[in-house]
Amino acid sequence: MGIVYNTTMSPTKTELVTAWLAKQEFYTGQGAPKLENIGGFRLEDPQGEVGIELSFYADHADTSDVVYHVPLTYRDAPIEGAEQHLLGTSEHAILGLRYVYDAAGDPVFLAQARELLAGNAVPQHRTESFTDDPRIRVHGQTAGKQAEIIRKPVAGDPAEAGVIGFWENALGQDLSGLVLRTA
């Protein structure tokens, strides 16, 4: 899915993530989150069937400045047996009905995250088609490892091996930190 479509989805990704996030164990806010997408990157499905997007959201519902990392996959059909990972469906103005999943339950994401750790997958820019994102990098010895999603990344130099991601703070400054670690 090298093409990034500049179009609408209904409901939006942020609306789906907002409803889903409040029900997750790792959500530390009180009540409903008020999310802003502040960064991310994409991975390519070698078969070109599944959209893979690793997104970072700031929750502005309180003053905690928590950043959530929510990798998503987009499919034209449901994944059998993965109902617990389904955020919902959305109507994409160009591609039609999309099934939106928490990527932790999608085998295509898990395979591509492992390939990223092995140095065999190239992170793609989140808003530009066919554009690598050189800011995303692998840190430490990660080849042959499984990826674990860090749901609440913290800016700073990592002590662990994994993938360094980027997001923006409220002032528009780039922050970076570990977003996938080896499991």
C-alpha positions in Angstrom: 0.0 0.0 0.0 2.5 2.6 -1.1 -0.2 5.1 -1.9 -1.4 7.5 0.8 -4.9 8.6 -0.2 -5.8 12.2 0.7 -9.4 11.4 1.3 -12.0 10.9 4.1 -12.9 7.9 6.2 -16.2 7.7 8.1 -15.9 7.2 11.0 -12.3 8.7 11.1 -9.3 6.7 12.4 -9.2 9.1 15.4 -12.8 8.4 16.2 -12.3 4.7 16.1 -9.1 4.9 18.2 -10.8 7.2 20.7 -13.7 4.7 21.3 -11.3 1.8 21.5 -8.5 3.3 23.6 -10.7 4.1 26.6 -11.4 0.4 27.0 -7.7 -0.7 27.0 -5.8 -1.8 30.1 -2.9 0.6 29.2 -5.2 3.7 29.0 -4.4 5.8 32.0 -6.8 8.7 31.4 -10.0 9.5 33.2 -13.1 9.2 31.0 -13.0 9.7 27.3 -9.7 10.5 25.6 -9.4 13.7 23.5 -6.9 12.5 20.9 -4.6 14.3 18.5 -2.5 12.4 15.9 1.0 13.7 16.5 3.1 11.4 14.3 3.7 8.0 12.9 5.0 5.9 10.0 3.8 3.1 7.8 5.1 -0.3 6.8 4.4 -2.0 3.5 2.6 -5.3 3.1 4.6 -7.2 0.5 1.3 -8.5 -1.0 -0.1 -5.0 -1.2 -3.4 -6.0 0.5 -3.1 -4.6 4.1 -2.5 -1.1 5.1 -0.1 -0.8 8.1 0.1 2.4 10.0 1.9 3.0 13.3 0.3 6.2 14.8 1.1 8.3 17.9 -1.7 10.2 19.7 -1.5 12.8 22.4 -4.4 12.7 24.8 -5.5 16.2 25.7 -8.3 15.2 28.1 -6.1 16.1 31.0 -2.7 17.6 31.7 -0.7 14.3 31.8 0.8 14.7 28.4 0.6 10.9 27.7 1.4 9.7 24.2 -0.2 6.5 23.0 1.3 4.3 20.3 -1.5 2.7 18.3 -0.4 0.6 15.3 -3.4 -0.1 13.0 -4.1 -2.3 10.0 -6.7 -1.7 7.3 -8.2 -4.6 5.4 -11.0 -5.1 2.9 -12.3 -8.2 4.8 -12.3 -9.3 8.4 -9.5 -11.5 9.9 -11.1 -14.7 11.0 -10.7 -15.2 14.8 -9.4 -11.7 15.5 -12.7 -10.1 16.6 -11.1 -8.9 19.9 -8.6 -6.8 17.9 -11.2 -5.1 15.6 -11.7 -1.4 16.3 -14.5 -1.2 13.9 -15.3 -0.6 10.2 -14.9 2.6 8.3 -16.0 3.8 4.9 -13.0 4.9 2.9 -14.0 7.4 0.2 -11.8 5.6 -2.4 -11.3 2.0 -1.2 -14.7 1.4 0.3 -15.4 -0.5 3.5 -12.3 -1.1 5.6 -11.9 -3.3 8.7 -9.7 -1.4 11.1 -7.6 -3.6 13.5 -5.3 -3.1 16.5 -2.2 -4.3 14.6 -1.1 -6.4 17.6 -3.7 -9.0 16.4 -2.8 -8.9 12.7 -0.3 -11.4 11.4 0.7 -9.2 8.5 1.8 -6.4 10.9 3.6 -8.9 13.2 5.5 -10.3 10.2 6.4 -6.8 8.9 7.4 -5.6 12.4 9.8 -8.6 12.6 11.1 -7.7 9.1 11.7 -4.1 10.3 13.7 -5.4 13.3 15.7 -7.6 11.0 16.5 -4.6 8.7 14.4 -6.0 5.8 11.5 -3.6 5.9 11.8 0.1 5.2 9.6 2.5 7.2 7.5 4.8 5.0 6.4 8.4 5.6 3.0 8.6 7.1 1.6 11.2 4.7 3.6 10.9 1.5 3.2 8.1 -1.0 6.3 6.0 -1.9 8.5 7.9 0.5 10.9 6.3 3.0 11.1 7.9 6.4 14.8 7.9 7.4 14.0 9.3 10.8 12.7 5.9 11.9 15.5 3.6 12.8 16.4 0.3 14.4 18.5 0.6 17.6 20.6 -2.3 18.9 20.7 -6.0 18.1 17.2 -6.8 16.9 17.6 -9.3 14.0 15.6 -12.5 14.3 13.5 -11.1 17.2 9.8 -10.6 17.7 8.5 -7.1 18.1 6.6 -5.9 21.2 4.5 -2.7 20.9 5.3 0.0 23.4 1.9 1.5 24.0 3.0 4.6 25.9 6.4 5.6 24.4 8.6 8.0 26.3 10.9 10.5 24.6 14.6 9.9 25.1 17.5 7.6 24.3 16.5 4.0 24.7 18.4 1.5 26.9 16.7 -1.4 25.1 16.9 -2.7 21.5 14.1 -1.9 19.1 12.6 0.7 16.8 12.9 4.5 17.4 9.9 6.5 16.3 9.2 10.2 16.1 6.3 12.4 17.1 5.7 16.1 17.8 5.1 17.8 21.1 2.6 20.6 21.6 5.2 23.2 20.4 5.7 21.3 17.1 9.1 20.0 18.1 10.2 16.5 17.1 10.5 14.0 20.0 11.8 10.4 19.6 11.8 7.3 21.6 11.5 3.5 21.5 8.1 2.4 20.0 8.8 -1.3 19.3 11.1 -3.4 21.4 12.4 -6.9 21.0 10.2 -9.4 22.8 
